Amino acid sequence: MGSEAPVFERWLNEFFGVFYRRNPVDATFAGIHEYDHLLPDTSPEAIEAALGEIDGLRASLAALPDEPLTEAERHDRQLAEGFLDIRAWEYSSQHFQAGSPSYYTGEAVFSILALFHRDSEPLTERVAAATARMEAIPGLLAQGRVNVTSAPVPWTERAIRESRSGIAFFERGVHLLATERHFEDPAFLQAAQTAASAFNEHLQWLETYLLNHPRAEVACGTDAFNRYLRAGHQLPVERDAAWVMEYATSALKAAQQELAARAARRDPDRSWQEQLRELADHHPSVGEYYGAYTRTWHEARDAALEADLVTWPDAPIEYVPFPQSDREAAEGLYYLFYRCPAPFGRPETHLYRVTPIDADMDESVQQARLRSTNDSVIKLNHVVHHGGLGHHVQNWHAFRADSRIGRVAGVDGSSRLAMFCAGTLVEGWACYAVDLMDEIGYLTPLESLAEVQGRARMAARAIADVGIHSGAMSLDEAAAFYEREAGMPTASARGEAVKNSMFPGAAMMYLIGTDAIHDLRQQMHALQGESFSLRAFHDRFLSYGAIPVSLIAEAMLAEAGA
């Protein structure tokens, strides 16, 4: 925009310019390709400069002359201020660049994967950008070795797994990638070897130095946690960490009681845990496996349309197995099956990558994967929550929002959402979508029981989120809590606790976001009476984009009241 643009719009242009330049991998995932050849700069000089830019943006925003702002601009101003507040704290915290070894390993690997998980941009440009990034990986990892002088052991162990994935990808995966994309480029393969060597060096440092310099503290502290609630989720001051703990504790108790009651009605002789184990027995055959995703997607879409739940967009999606080039590396990475499409990318059929189960695999591996990716998992997780009514439909609506932050905040980055403020909407809506499909009778009774356990897990995650970051729970205590109270397997419980510790305020957003949507729907129904339309409510709700549910609720209630 030129100098004739309104002053806040010019400021927001500057804000996004800084955001994309400082977070070039997030920019790639968003479809902004100006920085595709760059990696984040986390040198002390760069961090100091970034903090200076934040101070400058804050000062220039405060000095803007008064001008009328649209509702979306008011939201963007509030969210941008919150983002800057959080990011300033993160630059100096022990949870990200200064204390998390996983930040560096994740950014390095996904900087390349991000370039090849879409094929709408010219291949030659992506190969050149990937070559430049791989050549820069030694520098990024070296910055990590300078910045992170100690870390919690589980965080280092995660970085070790990611480093091994990086070695696998750059030593072997990129050769398969070049074959898959049908190109030959010696410079690309040489750069991959440079990256592999850098990861080998970094892995040795992680195993011999950082593991021997552990940091016990994983809590961000109550003040910082409340900052995430206030500046990110935009919750009122009274809804602080203590409120979340009380709310989630009540929700967990209610979910546990509902689990027991439903299980008793279904089969009084077996516990809910025993009953839910049946789900693994119902799965497609190897030959039917890939087709089951597409078939279930169409069934779920038809059910949603028949119930007139939402305007379903023309946003094609295709379920495909992990590409061969990613398979070895994916096991140790934050490798999502569904990643938010690029809001600013060229249109293409979105590829949803699923666990590969092929005819030539060992039969025991096939059966284990079929049981873990059973009919219920395909329906509830891969279709409703992610690929259908949940994330995919929500993303399409978000990309058309008036809020500029709402269009991009929900993009998946290397380890988390591009902007924290998207969380209650993005995850709240996806969980609410499963509730919605249960309301219309799309789930079987056993799947419905599984969703009650899902609610118990959401509540437990909120409790653990507060407990870990207030210092009331250790990682071991949080993992044991998950096993005891939410029925999570040991490995999953441990992994969840570690993830919670690394990303404050992220686990509680599922419960708080989901319930806030239900509450808003009830209030709107009460206000509108017989004129209330579920589809109109959902369409209007999603039109705001990936911004906090609290802001959407305030806006929709004011609109209804007017």
C-alpha positions as CSV (number, residue, x, y, z in Angstrom):
1,M,0.0,0.0,0.0
2,G,1.2,3.5,-0.8
3,S,1.3,6.6,1.4
4,E,-2.3,7.3,0.5
5,A,-3.4,4.2,2.6
6,P,-5.0,4.9,6.0
7,V,-2.4,5.3,8.7
8,F,-3.3,2.1,10.6
9,E,-3.2,0.1,7.4
10,R,0.3,1.4,6.7
11,W,1.3,0.4,10.3
12,L,-0.2,-3.1,9.8
13,N,1.8,-3.4,6.6
14,E,5.0,-2.6,8.5
15,F,3.9,-5.1,11.2
16,F,3.5,-7.9,8.7
17,G,6.7,-7.0,7.0
18,V,8.6,-7.5,10.2
19,F,6.7,-10.6,11.1
20,Y,7.5,-12.4,7.8
21,R,11.1,-11.2,7.7
22,R,11.8,-12.4,11.2
23,N,9.9,-15.7,10.7
24,P,10.8,-16.7,7.1
25,V,9.7,-20.4,7.5
26,D,6.3,-19.3,8.7
27,A,6.2,-17.0,5.7
28,T,6.8,-19.9,3.4
29,F,4.0,-21.9,5.0
30,A,1.7,-18.9,4.6
31,G,2.5,-18.6,0.9
32,I,4.7,-15.5,1.2
33,H,7.7,-16.4,-0.9
34,E,9.9,-13.2,-0.6
35,Y,11.9,-14.9,2.2
36,D,12.0,-18.5,0.9
37,H,15.8,-18.4,0.7
38,L,16.3,-17.3,4.3
39,L,16.4,-19.0,7.8
40,P,15.6,-17.2,11.1
41,D,18.5,-15.1,12.4
42,T,18.8,-15.7,16.2
43,S,22.2,-14.1,16.7
44,P,22.4,-11.8,19.8
45,E,22.6,-8.9,17.4
46,A,19.5,-10.0,15.6
47,I,17.5,-10.6,18.8
48,E,18.4,-7.2,20.0
49,A,17.4,-5.7,16.7
50,A,14.1,-7.6,16.8
51,L,13.3,-6.2,20.3
52,G,14.1,-2.8,18.9
53,E,11.7,-3.3,16.1
54,I,9.0,-4.4,18.6
55,D,9.6,-1.2,20.6
56,G,9.4,0.8,17.4
57,L,6.2,-0.8,16.3
58,R,4.6,-0.2,19.7
59,A,5.7,3.4,19.8
60,S,4.5,4.1,16.3
61,L,1.2,2.4,17.0
62,A,0.7,4.5,20.1
63,A,1.4,7.7,18.2
64,L,-1.0,7.0,15.3
65,P,-3.5,9.8,14.9
66,D,-7.2,9.0,15.6
67,E,-9.0,7.7,12.6
68,P,-12.2,5.6,12.3
69,L,-11.4,1.9,12.2
70,T,-13.5,-1.0,11.0
71,E,-14.4,-3.8,13.3
72,A,-11.8,-6.0,11.7
73,E,-9.1,-3.2,12.0
74,R,-10.0,-2.8,15.7
75,H,-9.5,-6.5,16.2
76,D,-6.2,-6.4,14.2
77,R,-4.9,-3.6,16.3
78,Q,-5.7,-5.4,19.6
79,L,-4.3,-8.7,18.4
80,A,-1.1,-7.0,17.0
81,E,-0.5,-5.3,20.3
82,G,-0.9,-8.7,22.1
83,F,1.4,-10.4,19.6
84,L,4.1,-7.9,20.2
85,D,3.7,-8.2,24.0
86,I,4.0,-12.0,23.9
87,R,6.9,-12.0,21.3
88,A,8.9,-9.5,23.4
89,W,8.6,-11.9,26.4
90,E,9.5,-14.9,24.3
91,Y,12.7,-13.4,22.9
92,S,14.0,-13.2,26.5
93,S,12.4,-16.4,27.9
94,Q,13.9,-19.8,28.3
95,H,11.1,-21.4,26.2
96,F,12.1,-20.4,22.7
97,Q,15.3,-19.2,21.0
98,A,17.2,-18.8,24.3
99,G,16.4,-22.1,25.9
100,S,14.7,-24.6,23.5
101,P,17.1,-26.7,21.4
102,S,14.1,-28.0,19.5
103,Y,13.4,-24.5,18.0
104,Y,16.6,-24.8,15.9
105,T,16.3,-28.4,14.7
106,G,12.6,-28.0,13.9
107,E,13.1,-24.8,11.9
108,A,16.0,-26.2,10.0
109,V,14.2,-29.3,8.7
110,F,10.8,-27.7,8.1
111,S,12.4,-24.8,6.2
112,I,12.9,-27.4,3.4
113,L,9.8,-29.5,3.8
114,A,7.7,-26.3,3.7
115,L,9.0,-25.6,0.2
116,F,8.0,-29.1,-1.2
117,H,4.7,-29.8,0.5
118,R,3.0,-27.7,-2.1
119,D,3.6,-27.9,-5.9
120,S,1.8,-24.8,-7.1
121,E,4.9,-22.6,-7.2
122,P,7.6,-23.0,-9.9
123,L,9.9,-26.0,-9.0
124,T,13.1,-24.2,-10.1
125,E,12.5,-21.4,-7.7
126,R,11.8,-23.8,-4.8
127,V,14.9,-25.8,-5.6
128,A,17.0,-22.7,-5.6
129,A,15.5,-21.5,-2.3
130,A,16.0,-24.9,-0.7
131,T,19.6,-24.9,-1.8
132,A,20.2,-21.5,-0.1
133,R,18.5,-22.6,3.1
134,M,20.4,-25.9,3.3
135,E,23.6,-24.0,2.9
136,A,22.5,-21.7,5.8
137,I,21.6,-24.6,8.1
138,P,25.1,-24.8,9.7
139,G,24.8,-21.2,10.7
140,L,21.4,-21.6,12.3
141,L,22.4,-24.7,14.3
142,A,25.6,-23.0,15.4
143,Q,23.5,-20.1,16.7
144,G,21.5,-22.6,18.7
145,R,24.7,-24.0,20.3
146,V,25.6,-20.4,21.4
147,N,22.1,-19.4,22.6
148,V,21.1,-22.6,24.5
149,T,23.5,-23.2,27.3
150,S,21.2,-25.6,29.2
151,A,17.8,-27.2,28.7
152,P,15.4,-29.6,30.3
153,V,16.4,-33.1,29.4
154,P,13.1,-34.0,27.6
155,W,13.5,-30.9,25.4
156,T,17.0,-32.0,24.5
157,E,15.8,-35.5,23.8
158,R,13.2,-34.0,21.4
159,A,15.9,-32.1,19.6
160,I,18.0,-35.3,19.4
161,R,15.1,-37.1,17.7
162,E,14.7,-34.1,15.3
163,S,18.4,-34.1,14.6
164,R,18.3,-37.7,13.7
165,S,15.4,-37.0,11.4
166,G,17.4,-34.2,9.9
167,I,20.3,-36.5,9.1
168,A,17.9,-39.0,7.6
169,F,16.2,-36.4,5.5
170,F,19.3,-34.6,4.2
171,E,21.4,-37.8,3.7
172,R,18.7,-39.9,2.0
173,G,15.4,-38.1,1.8
174,V,16.4,-35.3,-0.5
175,H,17.7,-37.8,-3.0
176,L,14.3,-39.4,-3.1
177,L,12.7,-35.9,-3.2
178,A,14.7,-35.1,-6.3
179,T,13.5,-38.3,-7.9
180,E,9.9,-37.7,-7.0
181,R,10.0,-34.2,-8.5
182,H,12.0,-35.3,-11.5
183,F,14.9,-32.9,-11.3
184,E,18.7,-33.1,-11.2
185,D,20.7,-30.3,-9.5
186,P,24.2,-31.1,-8.2
187,A,24.2,-27.9,-6.1
188,F,21.0,-28.9,-4.4
189,L,22.4,-32.3,-3.4
190,Q,25.7,-30.8,-2.3
191,A,23.8,-28.3,-0.1
192,A,21.9,-31.3,1.4
193,Q,25.2,-32.9,2.3
194,T,26.3,-29.6,3.9
195,A,23.1,-29.7,6.0
196,A,23.5,-33.4,6.9
197,S,27.1,-32.7,8.1
198,A,25.8,-29.8,10.2
199,F,23.2,-32.0,11.8
200,N,25.7,-34.7,12.6
201,E,27.8,-32.1,14.4
202,H,24.8,-30.7,16.2
203,L,23.7,-34.2,17.3
204,Q,27.0,-34.8,18.8
205,W,26.8,-31.5,20.8
206,L,23.3,-32.3,22.0
207,E,24.3,-35.8,23.2
208,T,27.7,-34.9,24.7
209,Y,27.2,-31.3,25.9
210,L,23.5,-30.3,26.3
211,L,22.3,-33.6,27.9
212,N,25.0,-33.0,30.5
213,H,23.9,-29.5,31.2
214,P,20.3,-30.0,32.2
215,R,17.9,-27.3,33.4
216,A,15.2,-28.5,35.8
217,E,12.9,-25.5,35.4
218,V,10.1,-25.9,32.7
219,A,7.5,-23.5,34.2
220,C,7.1,-20.2,32.5
221,G,5.6,-18.8,35.7
222,T,2.1,-17.6,36.4
223,D,2.7,-14.0,35.3
224,A,3.9,-15.2,31.8
225,F,1.0,-17.7,31.6
226,N,-1.5,-15.0,32.3
227,R,0.1,-12.9,29.6
228,Y,-0.7,-15.6,27.1
229,L,-4.3,-15.7,28.3
230,R,-4.7,-11.9,28.3
231,A,-2.6,-10.8,25.3
232,G,-3.1,-14.0,23.2
233,H,-6.4,-15.6,23.9
234,Q,-7.8,-12.1,24.8
235,L,-9.5,-13.5,28.0
236,P,-10.6,-10.9,30.5
237,V,-8.4,-10.3,33.5
238,E,-10.6,-12.3,35.9
239,R,-10.2,-15.4,33.7
240,D,-6.6,-16.0,34.7
241,A,-4.6,-19.2,35.4
242,A,-6.5,-19.8,38.7
243,W,-9.8,-19.5,36.9
244,V,-8.7,-22.0,34.1
245,M,-7.6,-24.5,36.8
246,E,-11.0,-24.3,38.6
247,Y,-13.0,-24.4,35.4
248,A,-11.0,-27.4,33.9
249,T,-11.1,-29.3,37.2
250,S,-14.9,-29.1,37.2
251,A,-15.1,-30.0,33.5
252,L,-12.8,-33.1,34.1
253,K,-15.0,-34.3,36.9
254,A,-18.2,-33.9,34.8
255,A,-16.6,-35.7,31.8
256,Q,-15.4,-38.6,34.0
257,Q,-18.9,-38.9,35.5
258,E,-20.5,-38.8,32.0
259,L,-18.0,-41.5,30.8
260,A,-18.9,-43.8,33.6
261,A,-22.7,-43.2,33.1
262,R,-22.6,-43.8,29.4
263,A,-20.4,-46.9,29.6
264,A,-22.8,-48.3,32.2
265,R,-25.8,-47.7,30.0
266,R,-24.1,-49.3,27.0
267,D,-22.6,-52.3,28.9
268,P,-22.9,-52.4,32.7
269,D,-20.4,-55.3,32.9
270,R,-17.5,-53.5,31.3
271,S,-15.6,-50.3,32.1
272,W,-15.4,-47.4,29.5
273,Q,-11.7,-48.3,29.1
274,E,-12.6,-51.9,28.1
275,Q,-15.4,-50.7,25.8
276,L,-13.2,-48.2,24.0
277,R,-10.6,-50.9,23.2
278,E,-13.2,-52.3,20.8
279,L,-12.5,-49.3,18.4
280,A,-9.2,-50.8,17.3
281,D,-10.9,-53.9,16.1
282,H,-12.9,-52.0,13.5
283,H,-10.6,-50.9,10.6
284,P,-10.4,-51.2,6.9
285,S,-8.4,-53.9,5.1
286,V,-5.0,-53.0,3.6
287,G,-6.6,-52.8,0.2
288,E,-9.4,-50.5,1.4
289,Y,-7.2,-48.4,3.7
290,Y,-6.5,-45.3,1.5
291,G,-9.9,-45.3,0.0
292,A,-11.5,-45.3,3.4
293,Y,-10.4,-41.7,4.0
294,T,-12.0,-40.4,0.9
295,R,-15.2,-42.4,1.3
296,T,-15.5,-41.2,4.9
297,W,-14.9,-37.6,3.9
298,H,-17.8,-37.7,1.4
299,E,-20.1,-39.3,4.0
300,A,-19.2,-36.7,6.6
301,R,-19.7,-33.8,4.1
302,D,-23.0,-35.2,3.0
303,A,-24.2,-35.5,6.6
304,A,-23.2,-32.0,7.4
305,L,-24.9,-30.6,4.3
306,E,-28.1,-32.6,4.9
307,A,-28.2,-31.1,8.4
308,D,-27.5,-27.6,7.0
309,L,-24.7,-27.0,9.4
310,V,-22.5,-24.6,7.4
311,T,-21.6,-23.3,4.0
312,W,-19.3,-26.0,2.7
313,P,-16.6,-24.5,0.4
314,D,-15.2,-25.7,-2.8
315,A,-11.8,-26.6,-1.3
316,P,-10.6,-29.9,-2.7
317,I,-8.6,-32.2,-0.6
318,E,-6.8,-35.4,-1.4
319,Y,-5.7,-38.1,1.1
320,V,-2.3,-39.4,0.1
321,P,0.4,-41.4,1.9
322,F,3.5,-39.7,3.3
323,P,5.9,-39.3,0.3
324,Q,8.8,-41.7,0.3
325,S,11.2,-38.8,0.8
326,D,9.7,-37.9,4.1
327,R,8.9,-41.2,5.6
328,E,12.2,-41.9,7.5
329,A,12.4,-38.4,8.8
330,A,8.8,-38.0,9.8
331,E,9.0,-40.3,12.8
332,G,11.0,-37.8,14.8
333,L,9.4,-34.6,13.7
334,Y,6.3,-32.5,14.4
335,Y,5.0,-33.9,11.1
336,L,1.4,-33.0,10.8
337,F,-1.0,-35.1,8.7
338,Y,-3.0,-31.9,7.9
339,R,-1.3,-28.6,7.6
340,C,-3.2,-25.4,7.1
341,P,-3.1,-24.6,3.3
342,A,-1.2,-21.4,2.4
343,P,-3.7,-18.5,2.6
344,F,-1.7,-16.6,0.0
345,G,-0.6,-19.4,-2.2
346,R,-1.8,-20.3,-5.6
347,P,-4.9,-22.6,-5.5
348,E,-4.3,-26.3,-5.6
349,T,-5.8,-29.5,-4.3
350,H,-4.7,-29.7,-0.7
351,L,-2.7,-32.9,0.1
352,Y,-3.6,-34.5,3.4
353,R,-0.7,-36.9,4.2
354,V,-1.6,-40.1,6.1
355,T,0.3,-43.0,7.7
356,P,1.4,-45.3,4.9
357,I,0.2,-48.9,4.9
358,D,1.3,-50.7,1.8
359,A,0.9,-54.2,0.6
360,D,4.6,-55.0,0.7
361,M,4.9,-54.2,4.5
362,D,5.4,-56.8,7.1
363,E,2.0,-58.1,8.1
364,S,2.5,-57.3,11.8
365,V,3.3,-53.7,10.9
366,Q,0.2,-53.5,8.7
367,Q,-2.0,-54.8,11.5
368,A,-0.5,-52.4,14.1
369,R,-1.0,-49.4,11.9
370,L,-4.5,-50.5,10.9
371,R,-5.5,-50.9,14.5
372,S,-4.1,-47.5,15.5
373,T,-5.6,-45.8,12.4
374,N,-9.0,-47.5,12.7
375,D,-12.4,-46.5,11.4
376,S,-13.0,-44.2,14.4
377,V,-9.6,-42.4,14.1
378,I,-10.2,-41.9,10.4
379,K,-13.7,-40.5,10.9
380,L,-13.2,-38.4,14.1
381,N,-9.6,-37.2,13.7
382,H,-8.6,-37.3,10.0
383,V,-12.0,-36.3,8.5
384,V,-14.2,-34.4,10.9
385,H,-11.6,-32.7,13.1
386,H,-8.9,-32.0,10.5
387,G,-9.8,-32.6,6.8
388,G,-13.5,-31.7,6.8
389,L,-15.9,-29.7,8.9
390,G,-13.1,-28.8,11.4
391,H,-9.8,-27.3,10.3
392,H,-10.3,-27.4,6.5
393,V,-13.6,-25.7,6.3
394,Q,-12.6,-23.2,9.0
395,N,-9.4,-22.4,7.1
396,W,-11.3,-21.7,3.9
397,H,-13.5,-19.2,5.7
398,A,-10.5,-17.6,7.5
399,F,-8.7,-16.9,4.3
400,R,-11.6,-14.6,3.3
401,A,-11.9,-12.8,6.6
402,D,-11.8,-9.0,6.8
403,S,-9.2,-9.3,9.6
404,R,-5.7,-9.5,8.1
405,I,-4.4,-11.3,11.2
406,G,-7.4,-13.6,11.1
407,R,-6.3,-14.8,7.6
408,V,-2.8,-15.8,8.6
409,A,-2.7,-16.5,12.4
410,G,-3.9,-20.1,12.1
411,V,-1.2,-21.2,9.7
412,D,0.8,-24.2,11.1
413,G,4.5,-23.4,11.5
414,S,7.4,-25.7,12.3
415,S,6.2,-26.4,15.9
416,R,3.2,-24.2,16.6
417,L,0.6,-21.8,15.0
418,A,2.0,-18.8,13.3
419,M,0.3,-16.5,15.9
420,F,-0.8,-17.7,19.3
421,C,-4.0,-15.6,19.2
422,A,-5.5,-18.1,16.7
423,G,-5.6,-21.0,19.2
424,T,-9.1,-20.9,20.8
425,L,-10.7,-20.5,17.4
426,V,-8.6,-23.0,15.4
427,E,-8.7,-25.8,18.0
428,G,-11.9,-24.8,19.6
429,W,-13.8,-25.0,16.3
430,A,-12.3,-28.3,15.3
431,C,-13.3,-29.9,18.6
432,Y,-16.7,-28.2,18.4
433,A,-17.1,-29.7,14.9
434,V,-16.9,-33.2,16.3
435,D,-19.5,-32.3,18.9
436,L,-21.7,-31.0,16.1
437,M,-21.4,-34.2,14.1
438,D,-22.3,-36.2,17.2
439,E,-25.4,-33.9,17.7
440,I,-26.7,-34.8,14.2
441,G,-26.2,-38.6,14.9
442,Y,-23.2,-39.1,12.6
443,L,-21.2,-40.9,15.3
444,T,-21.8,-44.4,16.5
445,P,-22.6,-44.9,20.2
446,L,-19.0,-46.2,20.7
447,E,-17.5,-43.2,18.9
448,S,-19.7,-40.9,20.9
449,L,-18.3,-42.5,24.1
450,A,-14.8,-41.9,22.7
451,E,-15.6,-38.2,22.3
452,V,-16.6,-38.0,26.0
453,Q,-13.1,-39.4,26.7
454,G,-11.8,-36.7,24.4
455,R,-13.5,-34.1,26.5
456,A,-11.9,-35.5,29.6
457,R,-8.5,-35.3,27.9
458,M,-9.2,-31.7,26.9
459,A,-10.0,-30.8,30.5
460,A,-6.9,-32.7,31.8
461,R,-4.7,-30.9,29.3
462,A,-5.9,-27.5,30.6
463,I,-5.2,-28.6,34.2
464,A,-1.7,-29.8,33.3
465,D,-1.1,-26.6,31.3
466,V,-1.7,-24.5,34.4
467,G,-0.1,-27.0,36.7
468,I,3.2,-27.2,34.8
469,H,3.6,-23.5,34.3
470,S,2.6,-22.5,37.8
471,G,5.2,-24.9,39.1
472,A,2.5,-27.0,40.8
473,M,3.2,-30.1,38.6
474,S,6.5,-31.6,37.5
475,L,6.6,-33.3,34.1
476,D,6.5,-36.7,35.8
477,E,3.5,-35.6,37.8
478,A,1.7,-34.3,34.7
479,A,2.3,-37.5,32.8
480,A,1.0,-39.6,35.7
481,F,-2.0,-37.3,35.9
482,Y,-2.8,-37.9,32.3
483,E,-2.6,-41.7,32.7
484,R,-4.6,-41.7,35.8
485,E,-7.3,-39.1,35.1
486,A,-7.7,-39.2,31.3
487,G,-6.8,-42.8,30.4
488,M,-3.8,-41.9,28.2
489,P,-1.2,-44.5,27.4
490,T,2.1,-44.0,29.1
491,A,4.1,-42.9,26.0
492,S,1.3,-40.5,24.9
493,A,1.0,-39.1,28.4
494,R,4.7,-38.4,28.6
495,G,4.8,-36.8,25.2
496,E,1.8,-34.6,25.9
497,A,3.4,-33.4,29.2
498,V,6.6,-32.5,27.4
499,K,4.8,-30.6,24.7
500,N,2.7,-28.7,27.2
501,S,5.9,-27.6,29.0
502,M,7.4,-26.2,25.8
503,F,4.4,-24.2,24.7
504,P,2.7,-22.4,27.6
505,G,-1.1,-21.7,27.3
506,A,-1.5,-23.9,24.2
507,A,-3.0,-27.0,25.9
508,M,-5.8,-25.1,27.6
509,M,-7.1,-23.5,24.4
510,Y,-8.9,-26.7,23.3
511,L,-11.3,-26.8,26.2
512,I,-11.7,-23.0,26.6
513,G,-12.2,-22.5,22.9
514,T,-14.7,-25.3,22.5
515,D,-16.9,-24.3,25.4
516,A,-16.8,-20.7,24.4
517,I,-18.3,-21.6,21.0
518,H,-21.0,-23.6,22.7
519,D,-21.8,-20.7,25.1
520,L,-21.9,-18.2,22.2
521,R,-24.3,-20.4,20.3
522,Q,-26.6,-20.7,23.3
523,Q,-26.6,-17.0,23.8
524,M,-27.3,-16.2,20.1
525,H,-30.1,-18.7,20.1
526,A,-31.6,-17.1,23.1
527,L,-31.4,-13.6,21.5
528,Q,-32.7,-14.7,18.1
529,G,-35.3,-17.2,19.1
530,E,-37.1,-18.8,16.2
531,S,-35.1,-16.8,13.7
532,F,-31.9,-18.5,14.8
533,S,-30.2,-20.6,12.1
534,L,-27.4,-23.0,12.9
535,R,-25.9,-22.5,9.4
536,A,-26.1,-18.7,9.6
537,F,-24.5,-18.8,13.0
538,H,-21.6,-21.0,11.9
539,D,-21.0,-19.0,8.7
540,R,-21.0,-15.7,10.6
541,F,-18.8,-17.1,13.3
542,L,-16.2,-18.5,10.9
543,S,-16.2,-15.3,8.8
544,Y,-14.1,-13.5,11.5
545,G,-11.1,-15.7,10.7
546,A,-8.6,-17.2,13.1
547,I,-9.0,-14.7,16.0
548,P,-9.8,-15.4,19.6
549,V,-13.3,-16.7,20.3
550,S,-13.7,-14.1,23.0
551,L,-13.5,-11.3,20.4
552,I,-15.9,-13.0,18.0
553,A,-18.4,-13.5,20.8
554,E,-18.2,-9.9,21.8
555,A,-18.7,-8.8,18.2
556,M,-21.6,-11.2,17.4
557,L,-23.5,-10.5,20.6
558,A,-23.2,-6.7,20.0
559,E,-24.4,-7.2,16.5
560,A,-27.3,-9.3,17.6
561,G,-28.2,-6.8,20.3
562,A,-28.2,-4.0,17.9
